[in-house]
Amino acid sequence: MSQTRTIAFVGLGIMGLPMAANLVSAGFAVRGYDRSPQQTDRFAGKGGTAVSSPAEAVAGADVVITMVPDSPDVEEAMFSTGGVFDNAAPGALVIDMSTIRPDTARTVAEEGAKRGLRVLDAPVSGGEAGAVEGVLSIMVGGDAADFDAAADVFGPLGTAVLVGPSGAGQTVKAANQLIVAGNIQLVAEALVFLEAHGVETEAGLRVLNGGLAGSTVLTRKGEAMRHRRFEPGFRIALHDKDMGIVTAAAREAGVPIPMGALVAQFIGALRAQGHGGLDHSALLKLVDQLTAEQK
């Protein structure tokens, strides 16, 4: 049966650890690797098999999933000596669920195909809560037959949609990050606006979320933003990286994204101020700063 398949999971961070744990709970045999021994120990505590190298995770696995921070990390995981491509068996499904440049995803797929591997790019949206709950939105680029072969793997993680050929998943994820950044920025501005006029913000945000202004950002982030709690579910540093991907891809395609470019600058400014480790809802901090300067 499909659930007896062995999965190698490389990258057990904020998102990767709960995703790998959900695959264990679904009945898969999962071997997990992370650069941090603490994370692999945590994975072992959730019933997975902790290993000490990517090679040990990947050797003999039917499916390989990578969930690492950036394009260079994916390239290292795939192409380095002792990495995924050195150790994956021909015919294995290789699913990169990181958020990286679309052109990098296409290169990974092309090189994987030369080695007889079936490669999908499958970035996700939903943050840590979505990863824990197994309700991520998964944007997949690649071959339809390979997508179908991965259906039982995607199932415990969320809802997967094939959006096009290799690289298309990353392109849709870039658009997702553009929308999320703009949404957070506007929620932050609306919250400060309500506060300035003496509105009870719990009720204010609740009624806004029941109308056309409603969003997942309001649902998942609104309460913490009201209390200025910015514990990371998705860090500013990573969203800064993602906005770099968006702005570069838009520039290459000749597509203007004026609002997105502005929010990208705000995110970059927060990171430059030393807030890269905070949740991306910390865009509110910058709105607070700008508001204070007006008084």
C-alpha positions as YAML, in Angstrom:
chain: A
units: angstrom
residues:
- id: 1
  name: MET
  ca: [0.00, 0.00, 0.00]
- id: 2
  name: SER
  ca: [1.10, 3.58, -0.66]
- id: 3
  name: GLN
  ca: [1.37, 4.45, 3.00]
- id: 4
  name: THR
  ca: [4.19, 1.97, 3.50]
- id: 5
  name: ARG
  ca: [6.39, 4.14, 1.30]
- id: 6
  name: THR
  ca: [9.51, 5.59, 2.87]
- id: 7
  name: ILE
  ca: [9.85, 9.37, 2.84]
- id: 8
  name: ALA
  ca: [13.06, 11.30, 3.36]
- id: 9
  name: PHE
  ca: [12.36, 14.75, 4.80]
- id: 10
  name: VAL
  ca: [15.23, 17.26, 4.65]
- id: 11
  name: GLY
  ca: [14.63, 20.44, 6.64]
- id: 12
  name: LEU
  ca: [12.80, 20.27, 9.98]
- id: 13
  name: GLY
  ca: [12.30, 23.94, 10.77]
- id: 14
  name: ILE
  ca: [9.20, 25.86, 11.80]
- id: 15
  name: MET
  ca: [7.27, 24.48, 8.84]
- id: 16
  name: GLY
  ca: [9.13, 21.27, 8.08]
- id: 17
  name: LEU
  ca: [8.89, 19.69, 11.52]
- id: 18
  name: PRO
  ca: [5.08, 19.68, 11.78]
- id: 19
  name: MET
  ca: [4.77, 18.65, 8.14]
- id: 20
  name: ALA
  ca: [7.07, 15.68, 8.66]
- id: 21
  name: ALA
  ca: [5.24, 14.80, 11.87]
- id: 22
  name: ASN
  ca: [1.91, 14.79, 10.02]
- id: 23
  name: LEU
  ca: [3.34, 12.33, 7.49]
- id: 24
  name: VAL
  ca: [4.42, 10.08, 10.37]
- id: 25
  name: SER
  ca: [0.91, 10.29, 11.82]
- id: 26
  name: ALA
  ca: [-0.52, 9.34, 8.42]
- id: 27
  name: GLY
  ca: [1.41, 6.07, 8.51]
- id: 28
  name: PHE
  ca: [4.45, 6.79, 6.39]
- id: 29
  name: ALA
  ca: [7.94, 5.71, 7.42]
- id: 30
  name: VAL
  ca: [9.72, 9.08, 7.56]
- id: 31
  name: ARG
  ca: [13.45, 9.64, 7.95]
- id: 32
  name: GLY
  ca: [14.16, 13.25, 8.92]
- id: 33
  name: TYR
  ca: [17.31, 15.34, 8.70]
- id: 34
  name: ASP
  ca: [18.02, 18.91, 9.80]
- id: 35
  name: ARG
  ca: [21.22, 20.85, 10.32]
- id: 36
  name: SER
  ca: [20.11, 21.38, 13.91]
- id: 37
  name: PRO
  ca: [20.43, 18.21, 16.01]
- id: 38
  name: GLN
  ca: [17.79, 19.67, 18.33]
- id: 39
  name: GLN
  ca: [15.27, 19.63, 15.51]
- id: 40
  name: THR
  ca: [16.03, 16.04, 14.54]
- id: 41
  name: ASP
  ca: [15.66, 15.08, 18.20]
- id: 42
  name: ARG
  ca: [12.29, 16.81, 18.30]
- id: 43
  name: PHE
  ca: [11.28, 14.89, 15.19]
- id: 44
  name: ALA
  ca: [12.30, 11.61, 16.80]
- id: 45
  name: GLY
  ca: [10.09, 12.56, 19.74]
- id: 46
  name: LYS
  ca: [7.15, 12.72, 17.33]
- id: 47
  name: GLY
  ca: [7.72, 9.18, 16.10]
- id: 48
  name: GLY
  ca: [9.97, 9.82, 13.12]
- id: 49
  name: THR
  ca: [13.38, 8.34, 12.43]
- id: 50
  name: ALA
  ca: [16.13, 10.90, 13.01]
- id: 51
  name: VAL
  ca: [19.22, 10.61, 10.81]
- id: 52
  name: SER
  ca: [22.52, 12.45, 10.81]
- id: 53
  name: SER
  ca: [22.95, 13.29, 7.11]
- id: 54
  name: PRO
  ca: [20.91, 13.93, 3.96]
- id: 55
  name: ALA
  ca: [22.50, 10.85, 2.40]
- id: 56
  name: GLU
  ca: [21.22, 8.65, 5.22]
- id: 57
  name: ALA
  ca: [17.74, 10.13, 4.85]
- id: 58
  name: VAL
  ca: [17.55, 9.82, 1.07]
- id: 59
  name: ALA
  ca: [19.15, 6.43, 0.39]
- id: 60
  name: GLY
  ca: [16.43, 3.98, -0.64]
- id: 61
  name: ALA
  ca: [13.57, 6.43, -0.05]
- id: 62
  name: ASP
  ca: [10.58, 6.35, -2.39]
- id: 63
  name: VAL
  ca: [9.88, 10.05, -1.87]
- id: 64
  name: VAL
  ca: [12.27, 12.87, -0.96]
- id: 65
  name: ILE
  ca: [10.90, 16.15, 0.40]
- id: 66
  name: THR
  ca: [13.07, 19.21, 0.92]
- id: 67
  name: MET
  ca: [11.87, 22.16, 3.03]
- id: 68
  name: VAL
  ca: [14.76, 24.61, 3.40]
- id: 69
  name: PRO
  ca: [14.99, 28.43, 3.53]
- id: 70
  name: ASP
  ca: [16.22, 29.68, 0.15]
- id: 71
  name: SER
  ca: [17.37, 28.88, -3.39]
- id: 72
  name: PRO
  ca: [21.05, 28.34, -2.42]
- id: 73
  name: ASP
  ca: [19.94, 25.93, 0.31]
- id: 74
  name: VAL
  ca: [17.92, 23.92, -2.21]
- id: 75
  name: GLU
  ca: [20.84, 23.88, -4.63]
- id: 76
  name: GLU
  ca: [23.12, 22.65, -1.86]
- id: 77
  name: ALA
  ca: [20.64, 19.99, -0.75]
- id: 78
  name: MET
  ca: [20.14, 18.72, -4.29]
- id: 79
  name: PHE
  ca: [23.52, 19.11, -5.96]
- id: 80
  name: SER
  ca: [26.18, 18.81, -3.25]
- id: 81
  name: THR
  ca: [28.26, 15.70, -2.78]
- id: 82
  name: GLY
  ca: [26.26, 13.44, -0.51]
- id: 83
  name: GLY
  ca: [23.07, 15.33, -1.30]
- id: 84
  name: VAL
  ca: [19.73, 14.31, -2.74]
- id: 85
  name: PHE
  ca: [20.77, 13.72, -6.35]
- id: 86
  name: ASP
  ca: [23.79, 11.69, -5.30]
- id: 87
  name: ASN
  ca: [21.68, 9.33, -3.24]
- id: 88
  name: ALA
  ca: [18.12, 9.21, -4.62]
- id: 89
  name: ALA
  ca: [17.16, 6.02, -6.41]
- id: 90
  name: PRO
  ca: [16.10, 6.37, -10.07]
- id: 91
  name: GLY
  ca: [12.36, 6.86, -10.28]
- id: 92
  name: ALA
  ca: [12.10, 8.45, -6.83]
- id: 93
  name: LEU
  ca: [9.75, 11.38, -6.38]
- id: 94
  name: VAL
  ca: [11.67, 14.49, -5.35]
- id: 95
  name: ILE
  ca: [9.38, 17.21, -4.01]
- id: 96
  name: ASP
  ca: [10.87, 20.56, -3.11]
- id: 97
  name: MET
  ca: [8.42, 22.37, -0.82]
- id: 98
  name: SER
  ca: [10.73, 25.33, -0.11]
- id: 99
  name: THR
  ca: [9.99, 28.79, -1.47]
- id: 100
  name: ILE
  ca: [12.64, 29.59, -4.08]
- id: 101
  name: ARG
  ca: [13.16, 31.30, -7.42]
- id: 102
  name: PRO
  ca: [11.12, 29.80, -10.29]
- id: 103
  name: ASP
  ca: [14.24, 29.53, -12.47]
- id: 104
  name: THR
  ca: [16.01, 27.56, -9.74]
- id: 105
  name: ALA
  ca: [13.03, 25.20, -9.56]
- id: 106
  name: ARG
  ca: [13.22, 24.64, -13.31]
- id: 107
  name: THR
  ca: [16.94, 23.92, -13.11]
- id: 108
  name: VAL
  ca: [16.41, 21.41, -10.30]
- id: 109
  name: ALA
  ca: [13.71, 19.66, -12.33]
- id: 110
  name: GLU
  ca: [15.86, 19.52, -15.46]
- id: 111
  name: GLU
  ca: [18.86, 18.11, -13.61]
- id: 112
  name: GLY
  ca: [16.69, 15.65, -11.75]
- id: 113
  name: ALA
  ca: [15.17, 14.37, -14.98]
- id: 114
  name: LYS
  ca: [18.67, 13.67, -16.33]
- id: 115
  name: ARG
  ca: [19.12, 11.33, -13.37]
- id: 116
  name: GLY
  ca: [15.80, 9.59, -13.85]
- id: 117
  name: LEU
  ca: [14.10, 11.39, -10.96]
- id: 118
  name: ARG
  ca: [10.55, 12.77, -10.92]
- id: 119
  name: VAL
  ca: [10.78, 16.32, -9.58]
- id: 120
  name: LEU
  ca: [7.97, 18.59, -8.41]
- id: 121
  name: ASP
  ca: [8.18, 22.10, -7.03]
- id: 122
  name: ALA
  ca: [5.49, 22.38, -4.36]
- id: 123
  name: PRO
  ca: [5.79, 25.48, -2.15]
- id: 124
  name: VAL
  ca: [3.16, 25.97, 0.52]
- id: 125
  name: SER
  ca: [1.14, 28.70, 2.18]
- id: 126
  name: GLY
  ca: [-0.56, 28.67, 5.54]
- id: 127
  name: GLY
  ca: [2.23, 29.38, 8.00]
- id: 128
  name: GLU
  ca: [3.12, 27.34, 11.05]
- id: 129
  name: ALA
  ca: [-0.51, 26.94, 12.08]
- id: 130
  name: GLY
  ca: [-1.42, 25.54, 8.66]
- id: 131
  name: ALA
  ca: [1.53, 23.15, 8.82]
- id: 132
  name: VAL
  ca: [0.54, 21.92, 12.28]
- id: 133
  name: GLU
  ca: [-3.11, 21.50, 11.31]
- id: 134
  name: GLY
  ca: [-2.33, 19.87, 7.95]
- id: 135
  name: VAL
  ca: [-4.30, 22.47, 6.00]
- id: 136
  name: LEU
  ca: [-1.58, 24.05, 3.88]
- id: 137
  name: SER
  ca: [-2.28, 25.32, 0.38]
- id: 138
  name: ILE
  ca: [0.22, 23.51, -1.86]
- id: 139
  name: MET
  ca: [1.06, 24.99, -5.27]
- id: 140
  name: VAL
  ca: [2.60, 22.35, -7.51]
- id: 141
  name: GLY
  ca: [4.61, 22.64, -10.69]
- id: 142
  name: GLY
  ca: [5.63, 19.61, -12.73]
- id: 143
  name: ASP
  ca: [4.31, 16.65, -14.69]
- id: 144
  name: ALA
  ca: [0.67, 15.60, -14.15]
- id: 145
  name: ALA
  ca: [1.57, 11.94, -13.71]
- id: 146
  name: ASP
  ca: [4.12, 12.81, -11.04]
- id: 147
  name: PHE
  ca: [1.58, 15.04, -9.31]
- id: 148
  name: ASP
  ca: [-0.90, 12.17, -9.25]
- id: 149
  name: ALA
  ca: [1.78, 9.85, -7.82]
- id: 150
  name: ALA
  ca: [2.32, 12.30, -4.95]
- id: 151
  name: ALA
  ca: [-1.36, 12.64, -4.03]
- id: 152
  name: ASP
  ca: [-1.20, 10.45, -0.91]
- id: 153
  name: VAL
  ca: [1.88, 12.35, 0.29]
- id: 154
  name: PHE
  ca: [0.24, 15.74, -0.15]
- id: 155
  name: GLY
  ca: [-2.97, 14.59, 1.54]
- id: 156
  name: PRO
  ca: [-1.78, 14.77, 5.18]
- id: 157
  name: LEU
  ca: [-0.18, 18.18, 4.52]
- id: 158
  name: GLY
  ca: [-3.04, 20.09, 2.95]
- id: 159
  name: THR
  ca: [-4.70, 20.73, -0.40]
- id: 160
  name: ALA
  ca: [-2.49, 20.45, -3.47]
- id: 161
  name: VAL
  ca: [-3.26, 21.94, -6.87]
- id: 162
  name: LEU
  ca: [-1.21, 21.39, -10.02]
- id: 163
  name: VAL
  ca: [-0.74, 24.87, -11.50]
- id: 164
  name: GLY
  ca: [1.52, 24.17, -14.47]
- id: 165
  name: PRO
  ca: [4.93, 22.84, -15.52]
- id: 166
  name: SER
  ca: [8.12, 22.95, -13.49]
- id: 167
  name: GLY
  ca: [8.58, 26.35, -11.87]
- id: 168
  name: ALA
  ca: [4.88, 27.20, -11.97]
- id: 169
  name: GLY
  ca: [4.40, 26.29, -8.32]
- id: 170
  name: GLN
  ca: [7.08, 28.77, -7.33]
- id: 171
  name: THR
  ca: [5.58, 31.45, -9.56]
- id: 172
  name: VAL
  ca: [2.19, 31.05, -7.86]
- id: 173
  name: LYS
  ca: [3.90, 31.10, -4.46]
- id: 174
  name: ALA
  ca: [5.58, 34.39, -5.39]
- id: 175
  name: ALA
  ca: [2.14, 35.82, -6.18]
- id: 176
  name: ASN
  ca: [0.88, 34.45, -2.87]
- id: 177
  name: GLN
  ca: [3.63, 36.21, -0.94]
- id: 178
  name: LEU
  ca: [2.87, 39.44, -2.77]
- id: 179
  name: ILE
  ca: [-0.79, 39.26, -1.69]
- id: 180
  name: VAL
  ca: [0.03, 38.23, 1.89]
- id: 181
  name: ALA
  ca: [2.51, 41.07, 2.38]
- id: 182
  name: GLY
  ca: [0.04, 43.63, 1.07]
- id: 183
  name: ASN
  ca: [-2.75, 42.18, 3.21]
- id: 184
  name: ILE
  ca: [-0.67, 42.29, 6.40]
- id: 185
  name: GLN
  ca: [0.37, 45.86, 5.68]
- id: 186
  name: LEU
  ca: [-3.23, 46.99, 5.21]
- id: 187
  name: VAL
  ca: [-4.42, 45.15, 8.32]
- id: 188
  name: ALA
  ca: [-1.64, 46.90, 10.26]
- id: 189
  name: GLU
  ca: [-2.68, 50.29, 8.92]
- id: 190
  name: ALA
  ca: [-6.36, 49.60, 9.61]
- id: 191
  name: LEU
  ca: [-5.60, 48.53, 13.18]
- id: 192
  name: VAL
  ca: [-3.64, 51.71, 13.95]
- id: 193
  name: PHE
  ca: [-6.39, 53.74, 12.27]
- id: 194
  name: LEU
  ca: [-9.04, 52.13, 14.51]
- id: 195
  name: GLU
  ca: [-6.93, 52.70, 17.62]
- id: 196
  name: ALA
  ca: [-6.40, 56.36, 16.76]
- id: 197
  name: HIS
  ca: [-10.16, 56.87, 16.68]
- id: 198
  name: GLY
  ca: [-10.82, 55.05, 19.95]
- id: 199
  name: VAL
  ca: [-12.51, 52.01, 18.41]
- id: 200
  name: GLU
  ca: [-12.60, 48.78, 20.44]
- id: 201
  name: THR
  ca: [-10.30, 46.82, 18.16]
- id: 202
  name: GLU
  ca: [-11.39, 43.28, 19.07]
- id: 203
  name: ALA
  ca: [-14.92, 44.07, 17.92]
- id: 204
  name: GLY
  ca: [-13.69, 46.19, 15.04]
- id: 205
  name: LEU
  ca: [-11.50, 43.49, 13.56]
- id: 206
  name: ARG
  ca: [-14.18, 40.85, 14.14]
- id: 207
  name: VAL
  ca: [-16.80, 42.72, 12.14]
- id: 208
  name: LEU
  ca: [-14.30, 43.56, 9.41]
- id: 209
  name: ASN
  ca: [-13.42, 39.90, 9.11]
- id: 210
  name: GLY
  ca: [-17.08, 39.06, 8.55]
- id: 211
  name: GLY
  ca: [-17.33, 41.19, 5.42]
- id: 212
  name: LEU
  ca: [-15.48, 41.69, 2.17]
- id: 213
  name: ALA
  ca: [-12.41, 42.85, 4.10]
- id: 214
  name: GLY
  ca: [-12.18, 39.43, 5.76]
- id: 215
  name: SER
  ca: [-9.03, 37.39, 5.23]
- id: 216
  name: THR
  ca: [-6.90, 34.58, 6.58]
- id: 217
  name: VAL
  ca: [-4.50, 37.26, 7.81]
- id: 218
  name: LEU
  ca: [-7.24, 38.75, 10.00]
- id: 219
  name: THR
  ca: [-8.28, 35.30, 11.20]
- id: 220
  name: ARG
  ca: [-4.80, 34.05, 12.07]
- id: 221
  name: LYS
  ca: [-2.90, 37.23, 12.86]
- id: 222
  name: GLY
  ca: [-5.42, 39.84, 13.99]
- id: 223
  name: GLU
  ca: [-5.55, 39.00, 17.70]
- id: 224
  name: ALA
  ca: [-1.78, 38.78, 18.08]
- id: 225
  name: MET
  ca: [-1.37, 42.03, 16.17]
- id: 226
  name: ARG
  ca: [-3.81, 43.77, 18.53]
- id: 227
  name: HIS
  ca: [-1.54, 42.82, 21.43]
- id: 228
  name: ARG
  ca: [1.72, 43.46, 19.52]
- id: 229
  name: ARG
  ca: [2.78, 39.83, 19.83]
- id: 230
  name: PHE
  ca: [5.12, 38.90, 17.01]
- id: 231
  name: GLU
  ca: [6.32, 35.38, 17.87]
- id: 232
  name: PRO
  ca: [7.45, 33.92, 14.54]
- id: 233
  name: GLY
  ca: [5.07, 31.80, 12.53]
- id: 234
  name: PHE
  ca: [6.73, 33.11, 9.37]
- id: 235
  name: ARG
  ca: [9.75, 35.30, 9.92]
- id: 236
  name: ILE
  ca: [10.33, 38.75, 8.44]
- id: 237
  name: ALA
  ca: [13.70, 37.53, 7.12]
- id: 238
  name: LEU
  ca: [12.02, 34.86, 5.02]
- id: 239
  name: HIS
  ca: [9.33, 37.17, 3.72]
- id: 240
  name: ASP
  ca: [12.05, 39.65, 2.78]
- id: 241
  name: LYS
  ca: [13.69, 36.88, 0.76]
- id: 242
  name: ASP
  ca: [10.36, 36.05, -0.86]
- id: 243
  name: MET
  ca: [9.67, 39.66, -1.81]
- id: 244
  name: GLY
  ca: [13.07, 39.72, -3.47]
- id: 245
  name: ILE
  ca: [11.92, 36.77, -5.57]
- id: 246
  name: VAL
  ca: [8.66, 38.54, -6.44]
- id: 247
  name: THR
  ca: [10.24, 41.84, -7.41]
- id: 248
  name: ALA
  ca: [12.97, 40.17, -9.47]
- id: 249
  name: ALA
  ca: [10.50, 37.93, -11.32]
- id: 250
  name: ALA
  ca: [8.17, 40.88, -11.96]
- id: 251
  name: ARG
  ca: [11.05, 42.96, -13.29]
- id: 252
  name: GLU
  ca: [12.13, 40.13, -15.62]
- id: 253
  name: ALA
  ca: [8.57, 39.83, -16.96]
- id: 254
  name: GLY
  ca: [8.12, 43.59, -17.32]
- id: 255
  name: VAL
  ca: [5.20, 43.59, -14.87]
- id: 256
  name: PRO
  ca: [4.78, 46.66, -12.61]
- id: 257
  name: ILE
  ca: [3.97, 45.90, -8.96]
- id: 258
  name: PRO
  ca: [4.00, 49.36, -7.34]
- id: 259
  name: MET
  ca: [2.19, 48.39, -4.14]
- id: 260
  name: GLY
  ca: [4.20, 45.21, -3.81]
- id: 261
  name: ALA
  ca: [7.46, 47.07, -4.32]
- id: 262
  name: LEU
  ca: [6.53, 49.51, -1.54]
- id: 263
  name: VAL
  ca: [5.67, 46.75, 0.94]
- id: 264
  name: ALA
  ca: [8.88, 44.96, -0.05]
- id: 265
  name: GLN
  ca: [10.77, 48.09, 1.05]
- id: 266
  name: PHE
  ca: [8.92, 48.10, 4.39]
- id: 267
  name: ILE
  ca: [9.78, 44.45, 5.01]
- id: 268
  name: GLY
  ca: [13.40, 45.12, 4.07]
- id: 269
  name: ALA
  ca: [13.49, 48.09, 6.45]
- id: 270
  name: LEU
  ca: [12.24, 45.95, 9.34]
- id: 271
  name: ARG
  ca: [14.91, 43.38, 8.65]
- id: 272
  name: ALA
  ca: [17.55, 46.12, 8.52]
- id: 273
  name: GLN
  ca: [16.34, 47.34, 11.93]
- id: 274
  name: GLY
  ca: [17.12, 43.91, 13.36]
- id: 275
  name: HIS
  ca: [13.59, 42.50, 13.34]
- id: 276
  name: GLY
  ca: [14.20, 39.65, 10.90]
- id: 277
  name: GLY
  ca: [13.37, 37.03, 13.50]
- id: 278
  name: LEU
  ca: [9.89, 38.40, 14.20]
- id: 279
  name: ASP
  ca: [6.69, 37.26, 12.54]
- id: 280
  name: HIS
  ca: [5.85, 39.08, 9.30]
- id: 281
  name: SER
  ca: [2.87, 40.64, 11.09]
- id: 282
  name: ALA
  ca: [5.54, 42.85, 12.67]
- id: 283
  name: LEU
  ca: [4.92, 45.14, 9.70]
- id: 284
  name: LEU
  ca: [2.70, 46.73, 12.33]
- id: 285
  name: LYS
  ca: [5.85, 47.94, 14.11]
- id: 286
  name: LEU
  ca: [6.73, 50.08, 11.11]
- id: 287
  name: VAL
  ca: [3.22, 51.56, 10.96]
- id: 288
  name: ASP
  ca: [3.53, 52.37, 14.67]
- id: 289
  name: GLN
  ca: [6.88, 54.05, 14.02]
- id: 290
  name: LEU
  ca: [5.51, 56.14, 11.16]
- id: 291
  name: THR
  ca: [2.47, 57.11, 13.24]
- id: 292
  name: ALA
  ca: [4.66, 58.20, 16.15]
- id: 293
  name: GLU
  ca: [6.67, 60.41, 13.80]
- id: 294
  name: GLN
  ca: [3.47, 62.21, 12.78]
- id: 295
  name: LYS
  ca: [2.72, 63.24, 16.37]
...
